[in-house]
């Protein structure tokens, strides 16, 4: 069986990311799969473990921290990657990167000339998450990056916006494959009593709770502040027995305290319930009345469909979301979409949803592909890869 490497530049394990679990399960039907990652440790070492049908190759490097944005650390990993390629001689390598720097693309194609493997790029982001607008320099950088992307054999993207964006830059339709996020539905099939859970979590059973979760970086944290400040124009009757609950981790400690402070200024109760845990997310979502998906509107946020948004969809809870083209692939009802840069629009949507909840008339519908449809899509990728590997296309 031909060997295929998935290179993410960090270490993963089964159950860490549902999308990778399904991808590896699917690929293993036609390929010998190796997941290559790097971990910081106190010694240089290589560890190879097999878990069912996936081989996990881990390089343990003598660094306290392996930040993806530090050029030196990224470049330092390439000799180990070349060793892995020389050792296993894969027919194809899938490179995961949420922002593809030019130097990484250059090195990938140099290595490819030495070992003649097929290059597949798994792109979950393009253009960065934390910028509201792209500068002229960054736009030029984007166009140069696109030229490199054309040399790859296949590009995996998460949504149709990303596909159309790449097509507009001249990348052939046959080179782009939409591989949507996958969230294991078993995580959300445990239906629990809402009132009992609220009591257990110390939440008021009579409050209307808006819940949001995730890793809060500068971009989505900025979106959170914009959302909170929109409550300044809401009448007190709408803020009575209303709370915004946050679960997750932040890149800066002051993010949470600042959000609570901003909430106090506008009369909104903001509660931090603790870090995000995959195993307990369903419980937190179930105690809410509305789940909130926050993001700035920029190229990066439109290109990516975050795991948390897919988790919200899978939970079946009503979702109030920033109006993005990738979000509109699933939510069509204007009542649940808002402009993050328009405080009046935000406040109007909140008032409308609060009225619907109080009158017990809230109805939420979303277009969600079935588990079977998603699994069939992943199997179609296998067929595509087989054609690419054996030069049938």
N, C-alpha and C positions, 0 to 999 in steps of 0.2 A: 504493500500500500504506500502511495506517495506521501512524503512528509510536508506538512504545512506549519509554518510558525506564525503565532500571533504575538507581536511585540508591543507592549504597552509602556515600557520603561518604569513600571512599578510592579510590585507583587500582588497578584490576585489569588483567590482561592474559590472553590465551589461554594455557591451561596452568597458570594460577595456582591455580584451584579447579575440580576436575572437575565439580562440580555446576553451576557457572555455565556452563561450556563446553557441557554437555548442554542446560541450560535455554536458552541463547542459540541453539544449533543448532535446537532445537525451535521456539522463538518466531519465528525468522527465516523459517519456512515460511509464516507468516501475517501477520507484522508487520515493519516496518522498525525494527530494534533499535538503541537508543543506550544505551551503558553510561556513566553520568555519575559521575565521581570527582574527588577533590581531592588535589593533591600539594603538598608544601612545596618552595619554590624561592626564587630570589633576585630574582624579578620577577613582577609580576602579568601573567598571560597566559592565553590559552585555546588549547588544541591539539585539533584534531579529526583523528583518523586512522581509516581503514577497514581492517579486517583480515577478509578474506573477506566475510561477511554482517553483521558487527557494526561499528557506528560507536562509537569510543571518544572520549568528550568529557572532556578533562582541564583542570581549572583549576589553574594553577600559582600558588600564593599565597606571599607574602613572610613566611613563618613558619619558624622552625627546627623546630618540632614541631607536629603537628596531632593532639593527643590527643582521642580520642572522648569522654572524660569531662569535658573542659573546656567549660563552657557557652558562653563567649565565642566560642571557635573554631567551635563548631557553629552558633551564631547568625550568625556572620560569613559563613558559606557560603550562607545562604539568599538574599541578593540575587543571587548568581551563579546559584543554582538557578532563581530567578524569571526571570532573563534567558534561561536555557536553555529554560524552558517557553514563554516568549513567542516565542522564535525558532523552535522546532520544533513547537509546538502538538500535543503528543502526545494520543492518545485515552485513554491509560492510563499510570500510573506505578507501578512496583513499588518500594517503599521497603524496603531491608534495614536492620534494626536488631536487635541482640542484646538491648538493653534500651531500650524506647521511653519516653523521658521525656515528661512531659505537655506541656511547652512545645513540643516537636517535633511532637507530635500536633496541638496547637492550631494551629500555623503551617501544617502540611500542609493542614488543612481550610479555613483562611482562604484559602490559595492556590487550593485547589480551587474555591472559590466564584467566584474571579476568572476561571479558565480552563476550568472544567467538564470535568475529566478524571476517569477512574475511579481510585479509590485501592485499591491492593493492598499489603498489608503482608507482607513475608517475615520471619517471626519465628523465629529460631533459639534464642531464650532468653526467659525471663520470670522475673523475681524475683531475678536476680543469681546469680553462681556461688560467691561466697565466704562465704555465710552458712549456718551449720548450721540456724538457726531464723529465721523471719521475725518481726520485732517487730510490735507492734500497729499502730504508725504505718505500717510498710511494708505490712501487710495492708490497711489503709485505702487506701493509695496504689494497691495492686493493684486494688481494687474500682473506684476512680475511673478508672484506666487502662482497665479492661475496658469501662466506659461509652463511652470514646472509641473503642475498637476496634469497637464495634457500628456506628459510622458508616462504616466502610470497606466497600468492595464485596466484597472477598475477603481472607482471611487464609491465608497458606501456613505450614504447620507441618511439623516433621520426623518426628513419630511420633504414634501413637494416644493416648498419654497426654496430649500437648498438646491434641489435638483434644477429648478428653473433658473436660479441664480447662476449656477455653473454653466447651464446651456446658453444663457445670454452672453457669457464670456467665450463661447465658441467650443466648449467641451461637448463631444458627441453624446447623444442620448444613450447610445449603446455602451458608453463607458461609465454610466451613472446608475447606481442601484439603490433604491429607497429601502432601507432596512430599518423599520420603525423600532422604537423602544418596545421592550417586552417586560411586563411586570407579572410575576407569578400570581395568578388569581387565587391560589390557595391561601395567600397571606391575608386575603380580604373576605374569606368565606365564613369567618367566625363572627356570627352576629351576636352582639352583646347588648345587655340592658343599658340604655342611655342614662337613666336616672341613677342606677347603681354605680356606673362608672364615674359619673360626675361627683358623687359622694366620695368615692374612693380617691379621686384626684383632687378633692377639696374645691370643687367648682360649684357655683350656685346653680341649682336645678332650674331656677326661674329666669336665668339670664339668656339672652340671645348671644351665642358665642360665634365669633368669626375666628377661624383657626388658620394659621399659616406655618409652614415648616421649611427646613432646608439649611444650607450653609450660607450664611449672610456675609457676602462680600460687599465691596463698596457700591457696586451697581444695584443689586436688589435691595441693599440697605437704603440707598437713596430713594428707590421706588417706595419703600416702606414709609419713609418720612413724608413723601408726597401724599401717600394715601392717608396717613394719620392727620396731616394738616388740613385735609379736605373736610374734616369733621368740625372745623371752626365755624363753618356756615350752616351746620345742622341745628335745628331747634332742639332744645333740651328734651322734649318728649321722645325724640328718636334716640337719644343717647342714654335714656333711662333703661336700666337693666340690660345694657349692651357692653360687651367686652371683646377686645382683640387679644387672642391667646397665641403665643409664639413658642414653638419647639424647634430646637436646632442648635447649631454652634455658629460662632461669629469669628471673623478674622481679627477683630479688635474687641477688647473687653467692654469698652465704653459704648459699643453699639446698642446693647440692650438697655442700659441705664438712660441713654439719650432717647431711645424710643419711648420709654416709660415717662420720661420728663416731657417730651413733646405731647404725649397723650394727656398728661395732667393739664397742660396749657389749654387744650381744646375741649376738656371735659370728657375724654374717652379713657376708660379703664384699659390699660395694657398690662397683660400678665405674661411673665416668662415661666414656662412650665418645665424647663430643663432641656438637656441635649436630645438630639434626634437619635432614636434607636429603631432600626428596621423592624425588629420583632414586635414593638409596641405601637408603631405608627397607626395601625388600624384602630386601636382603642382610642387614641387621641382624635382621630378624624371622626369617629362615631359619636363622640360627645359634643361635637360642634353642630351648629345649624347651617353654617356656610363655610366652605373651604376657600381660602384666598390664595390665588396665584399671582405673585408679584414679579415684575421685571421692568427694566427700562426698555423702551422700544429702540433697538438699534440692530445693526447687521448681525452681531453675535447672537442676540436673543431670538431673532427670527430664524437663523440658520439652525439653531439647536432646539430640540424638544426635550426639556429636562426630565429626568427620572421622576422628580416629585410631581410634575404635572400628570404623568402617566399613572402614578400612584393615586392621585386624586380621582382621575377618571375611573380607575379600577374599583375604588371604594364605593362608587355610586352616589357620593354625596354631592349636593348642589355646589357648583364652583363659580365664584366671582373672579374673573380673570382680566388681566391686561389684554387689550385688543391687539393681537399680533396675527399675522397671516398663518403661522403654524398652529396657533390656538384655534383659528377659525376652521381648520380642517376637521375639528371635533365639535366645536360649539358654534351654533348658528344664531341662537337667540340673543338679540341685542340687549335684553334685560340683564344678561350675565357678563357683558363685555363693557369695559370702560377705557377711556383715554387717560393714561397715567399723567399726562401733562395738562389735564383740564380738571381743575378742582370742582367746578360746577357739575361736570358729567359724573365724577366720582360720587359726590354727595347725592345727586339725583338717583343714581343707581342704588345706593345704600338705602335711601328712604323708601324706594319702591320695594326692595327686597324685604325690609323690615315690616312694611305694611302687609305684604303677602304672607310672611311667617306668622304675624299676629292674627291674621284672618284665616290661617291654616289653608292657604290657597297656593302655596309655593310648589311649582311643578318644574322640574329640571330634566332636560333631555340632552344627551350627547351622543355623537356618532362614535362608537367604539368598536374596532375590529374584534372579531371573536378569537378565542385562543387557537382554534383550528385554522382560521385564516392566517394568523401570524406564523404558526408553525409551517404552513404550506409555503409562505413567502420565504422563510429561512431555507426550506428545502429547494426552492427555485434558485437560491443563491448557489447551492451546491452544483446544480446543473450548469450554471453560468461559469463557475470556477473551473469545472471540468473542461468545458469548451475552451476557456482561456489558456489553461495549463497545456492542453494538447494542441494549441494553435488552430482550433477549428473556426475561430472568429478572428 
